[in-house]
Amino acid sequence: MSRLQQALTLRGLTLRNRIVIAPMCTYSATDGVASDFHLVHLGRYALGGAGLVFVEATAVQPEGRITHGDLGLWDDAQVEPLARIARFLKAHGSTPAIQLAHAGRKASMQRPWQGNGPMDASDTARGEVPWRVIAPSAMAVEPGWLMPREMSLGDIEKLKGDFVSAAERALKAGFEVLEMHNAHGYLLHSFLSPITNQRTDAYGGDLAGRMRLPLEVATLLRAAWPQHLPLFVRISSVDAVEHGWSIDDSVAYAKALKKIGVDVIDCSSGGITTSPTASAVPREYGFQLPYAKAVRQGAGIATMAVGLIVDPHQAERALEDGSADLAAIARQALEDPNWPAKALTALEADQPAHERYTHWLPPYGWWLARRAKLIDRLGAWRG
């Protein structure tokens, strides 16, 4: 049995395999409400064999959306459309997961295909107007971007309460894994990084001060989330900017999160000074695997690897060499929603045809196994 195929138990929850569909923003919601698009978009990953499927970054406040098209869980009316998705995922073998987020100073933006910057007159013409953004300190992402308002202590208390309320709604919707978004220059990451946190109160200054709010939110989420269900945290393992957040900081932070009861660190990187879809980290295949391995070994906590994982053997090696406990794909899944089942099949290429398709749902695997027998007899098509 391949490592990818092996089940993984986290607290009282068992994943059918170790392939994860990472959170991917689609910017396609209306007023934060999921639609049929989201059901089909996410549902096909369960049909494709993934063990764990994440709903995209879901805002805990209306002002916490990246764009007008982001999903939200700040209102009870947003629960049932998401519950429909969670039910479908679970009914077809995948564990439903959701990522809770606040975009901070990267909120109130255009959708990527509409400019990927601060909203302007073209967005207003579509009926989408900007809103005031918040951050730990009054520092814009780049020149020309919205200047955030520095958060007051009252803002911080409200934020913590809204994270908890969103987690309670996520549980009501039937999700079984909760992830706190703490990466890519969004609000909680911007508290961690010395680049963006210039506060002089208890929520700024040294490493302990900058970690204070994210740790408080994680503590509240762990208390609100059932003890038999796992809690993940996505981090930017490094800022990749001089004097920014480092991998050593990430290990220290992961140790603190582990004490709180966080179960998995989802290791991404970058984003502190760039647009949401850009990164200062040089990209190559599996470029974030070393971060996942460093956090896993340094903090003694399970990690999830993500970032240009495109081949099943590449993912298998990442698990075998101790880089991570879970392998996540994102854009690879957009290109091929059946990648999980195909990956597990590829890792068993030496098995008889009728045994290679057990990772597919029976309505698919039954047909594919029989076709494989025929193809094995015919040999490769040569035109």
Buried (B, 14 or more C-beta within 10 A) or exposed (E): EBBBBEEBEBBEBEBBBBBBBBBBBBBBBEEBBBEEEBBEBBBBBBBBBBBBBBBBBBBBBBBBBBBBBBBBBBBEEBBEBBBBBBBBBBEBBBBBBBBBBBBBBBBBBBBBEBEBBBBEEEBEEEEBEBEEBBBBBEBBBEEEBBEBBEBEEEEBEEBBEBBBBBBBBBBBBBBBBBBBBBBBBBBBBBBBBBBBBBBEEEBBBEBEBBBBBBBBBBBBBBEBBEEEBBBBBBBBBBBBBEEBBBBEBBBBBBBBBBEBBBBBBBBBBBBBBBBBEEBBBEEEEBBBBBBBBBBBEBBEBBBBBBBBBBBBEBBBBBBEEEBBBBBBBBEBBBEBBBBBBBBBBBBBEEEEBEEBBBBBBEEBBEEBBEEBEEEEEEEEEEE
